[in-house]
């Protein structure tokens, strides 16, 4: 197993050595290199150990080494990251050692923060907060947060067993003398770092956690370029073999370093619970779902081998084992071959023989008692019949429930609704929404006007929530007797439903103006529904409310309704911008709750979503928040206001936390009112913001792709009332120069907001509610 140094500069007074195993990462290595060479701490050496790459990774590192004399490069035969780290450790010259994976990133001051903490606290091991990231977003690692890994301050493994949920070497700094005689095991590629980290933890006199993000883990998305941490999904048997090898190395460490038997078993049970749920079960689950008999059988045999090695005194302190062997596997029986099920029965025999009364009681009184009892019966009868019978009963019940649900819905829609239609109409107005939880959007302003001017009407709300059968019937009964139904979006309960002829369905669409195409106008584009779906969704509308006469034809086309039924009355929610008391209240509330908004000009970035309903839950933020903070934070603060369809928030970098605030869960119009400069893209909120006649910048970095996805009613370049940019640099320059064409914004406002004058709700009620 050869190892050779290719580049080895003469470095003195090295404070930190960073060791990076490299294997076929040409797609990522340059950005990783950039992250490392630009660390704020000087006197660091960056040791790359190539593990037999067949791509251009080594050549790219050599190019960086020409410009950065602190880069060391070694090469070895393909032997795995553990061997690479060991080779790097042998040649490291730093007082402290850190490890980085070759596709990950470090914040600019990560090493400096950990190094300074190591000196100040005399720590053998320093850790910090870590984030995972992919091409669309960043997120905190759930197991780190829930187990106290990120809590700053001094720790030990006994006082903070949650550290066992941070067993990767890459978000830590180690005193070199502390890990000199600790090595990574050879010939293991998954969990190879566990023995190293466990021994480093157990041996440490002092572990310290800094209060900042110090590491970014990449979650790869390309199937042909997965990281080692993701290999569990494609090679379950190899993963389980590696885990068992790793356990055989780490198991003796508990006896070596922890004298107190009680503490030792407590800590060991924490580790086993962690490795079973985080490593073993994902591999076994993947094998089961593969539906490949050989993979299932081999994986379950390895699981059986693992279970047989566990001390009986420890066994019942690892509830994950009982969870997996009973209900988790049983609930996946429809994936399993007969041969795999027989191995499962062998596992159950070991499980039942070691089950203590306390654990047995917890299981048979849990919500999974049916599965647990079927497993116990299978052991007693030495037969899989009890489990197979339960699986068949559950499948039949699921089919019946699905049929029953459809039957109940059909009964409510056809029988209850038709019965209600035969009864006298009632003076009722229904606000209905699949997305709102109450009187939001235009609903609030319509409601306020109704209780003033139409007190004779009973007002009913049917908002988003799960409904039982009686509640479903009540909703359709109300639909059948109401005079008016007011909608603000698609509303599935009314698709293909025939209300009584004299019931008026009023659509006050949630978007102002006509910007990106929607409804039938979007059919044929990437992000669109079928024509049949759109017709079914919009046939019930009696009237559609819009903001001006010019866009009436667009809404008539989008909803497949005659132009005569599209009324330019203004959208009631824009009445907000003309209510001085409400505006004053909003300003006071936000400034008191968010002091960083005071005394600064507020820039709001409010983009629309991208992609299909599944894809739009994430948003790939292209703005360089750190760059904007560096250039603008003396005078400005940046508010992030992502589209409500985006469910995963953006992680704000530590370097920009005094400049950026996420108000994603707040009312859009309230945020717009506070905004001095709006940055958007293709969102219809620009119509509402135009009422304020303030500057707008259009950040259209993906204009061509979006045209394929949705397209627009107007020519984008000619239509938008502000400069179009594609980079963060352009945005910064425009804001610094401050030359905005507010006349263009005013003309846009007068053109599209003609009827949005603070009287829209009143006008709607006077026109339509009789």
Buried (B, 14 or more C-beta within 10 A) or exposed (E): EEBEEBBEEEBEEBBBBBBBBBBBBBBBBBEBBEBBBEBEBEBBBBBBBBBBBEBBBBEBBBEBBEEEEBBBBBBBEBBBBBBBBBBBBEBBBBBBBBBBBBBBBBBBBBBBBBBBBBEEBEBBBBBBBBBBBBEBBBBBBEBBBEBBBBBBEEBBBBEBBBBBBBBBBBBBBBBBEBBEEBBBBEEBBBBBBBBBBBBBBBBBEBBBBBEBBBBBBBBBEEEEBBBBBEBBBEBBBBBBBBBBBBBEBBBEBBEEBBEEEEBBBBBBBBBBBBBBBBBBBBBBBBBBBBEBEEBBBBBBBBBBEBBEEBEEEBBBBBBBBBBBBBBBBBBBBEBBBEEBBEBBBEBBBBBBEBBEEEBBEEBBEBEBEBBBBBBBBBBEEEEBEBBBEBBEEBEEEEEEEEEEEEEBBEBBBEEBBEBBBEEEBBEBBBBBBBBBEEBBBBBBBBBBBBEEBBEEBEBBBBBEEEBEBEEBBBBBBBBBBBBBBBBBBBBEBBBEBBBBEEBBBBBBBBBBBBBBBBBBBBBEBBBBBEEEBBBBBBBBBBBBBBBBEBBBEBBBBBBBBEEEBBBBBBBBBBBBBBBEEBBEEBBEEBBEEBEBBEEBEBBBBBBBBBBEEEEBBBBEBEBBBBBBBBBBBEEBBBBBBBBEBBEEBBBBBBBBEEBBBBBBEBBBBBBBBBBBBBBBBBBBBBBBBBBBBBBBBBBBBBBEEBBEBBBBBEEBEEBBBBBBBBBBEBBBEBBEEEEBEEEBBEBBBEBBBBBBBBBBBBBBBEEBBE
